[in-house]
Amino acid sequence: MISRDSARAMMLMTAGIASLVTMDATVKLLVVEDIHAIQLIALRSIIIAPVIFLVFKIRGEGRRLIPGRWKWQIFRAIIGFIAPCTFFMSLVFLPQVNATVIFFAAPLIITLCSVLLLGEKFGPHRWLAVVVGFIGVAIALNPQGSVHWFGYLLAILGTVTYAGLFITGRYLSDTESTPSLVMSYNVGVGIIGMALLPWVWTTMDTRQWMILCLLALLAVIGHFCITAAFAKAQASLLSPFEYTALFWAILYDQLLWQVAPDRQTLTGGFIVIAAGLYFLYRERLSLPHSDNTAVTGIAPKITPDD
C-alpha cells in the first residue's frame, strides 16, 4: 500500500512536471513572437536568482548558496545556458510535443554518460532498454522539410547538454550543496545571458512582460514541487511521472496552436516511455527497499548483473 508521504510525493511530482511543461508553452508563446530565447533565459534568471537568495537569507542559510568548486560551477553554467536556450529555440520550429519526445532521450544519454564518465555498471536488461529507447527517438524524428530538421537538431543539442548538466551536478554533489548548485546555475546562466543580451534584445510590451513573469513563476513552482517530491519518496517511484509531460505537451499544442501530434511522433514517444519505464523497473529491483534517494533524486551505483 502506498504511504501518505509517497502519495503526496507523486502529486507534487505531477504538479511540478505540469508547471514546467506549462512554462515551455509560455516560452513558445514568446519565441514565436521573435523574443529571443537568450533574452528569456537572461530575464528569467534575473527574476529567479534574487528570489532564491532572499529565501535562504531569511531562513539564515545563506552560506549554503556559496559554491566551493568554482571552475566546475562555471563549466556547468555554460552547459546549463546552452540546454534551455537550444530547447527553447527548437519550439520556434517544432510542435511542443515533438520537442518533448526528443527530450525524453535525456535519461538514456545520462545512462551512457554514467557508464563512460562515472564508471557505473549496467547489465544487459538496462542496455536493451537504452537501445530500444534510442530506436524510439529515431522513429519520433519525423522532419517535414529543412526547417523541421533544424528544430530537431536544436532539440537534440538541448537534450544532450541537459544530460551534461545532470552529470556535472551528480559529479559535484559529493562536495557541493544542492542549493549552491541551483544558485550558481541561475547566476551563471543569468550572467551569460546578460552578456549576450545587447545583440538579441527586443522591446517587450506589457502582455509579454506578464507572460515572462508567469514563466519565471512556473519555473520556481515546478522546481520547488519536484524538489519537495524527491524529499518524500524514492527517485525510482517518482521518475515515471516525468512522462506525464507528453499529455500536457499534446494538450497545449491543441489548445494554443491547433496542432495534433502525428502518428510517427506518438509511436516513437510511447516506445521511449516504455523503454524508460522498463529501465526504471530493473533499477528498482536492484535497490534495497530501505534506500531513499530523497535529496538528490540520484540512485546509488547499480550492480552490473542487471
GIJO-V59815 format. One line per field, one symbol per residue. ss: DSSP state (H for helix, E for strand, L for the rest). phi: phi as a letter, one per 40 degrees, with the letter a starting at -180 (. if undefined). psi: psi as a letter, one per 20 degrees, with the letter a starting at -180 (. if undefined). Layout:
ss->???
phi->???
psi->???
//
This chain:
ss->LLLHHHHHHHHHHHHHHHHHHHHHHHHHHHHLLLLLHHHHHHHHHHHHHHHHHHHHHHLLLHHHHLLLLHHHHHHHHHHHHHHHHHHHHHLLLLLHHHHHHHHLLHHHHHHHHHHHHHLLLLLHHHHHHHHHHHHHHHHHLLLLLHHHHHHHHHHHHHHHHHHHHHHHHHHHLLLLLHHHHHHHHHHHHHHHHHHHHHHHLLLLLHHHHHHHHHHHHHHHHHHHHHHHHHLLLLHHHHHHHHHHHHHHHHHHHHHHHLLLLLHHHHHHHHHHHHHHHHHHHHHHHHLLLLLLLLLLLLLLLLLLLL
phi->.cccccccccccccccccccccdcccccdccccgccdcccccccccccdcccccdccccgbdcccccbbcccccdcccccccdcccccccccbbcccccccccccdccccccccccbbgcbbcccccccccccccccccccbcbhcccdcccccccccccccccccccccccccbbcddcccccccccccccccccddcbcbcbcdccccccccdccccccccccccccccbacccccddccccdcccccccccccbfbcccccccccccccccccccdccccccccccccbccccgbccdccccb
psi->pprgggghghgggghgggghhhghghghhghijkoqhggggghghhggghggggghghikkhhiipqgngghhgghhgghghghghghhhihhqqhhghgghhiighghhgghhghhikqpqahghhgggghghggghhhomqmrhghghgggghgghgghgghggghhghiihiqqghhggghghgghgggghhighiipppqrgghhghghhggghgggghgggghgiiirqhhhhhhihiihgghggghhgghilpqqrhgggggghgggggghgghghghhiqqhipolggikpqrqqqij.
//
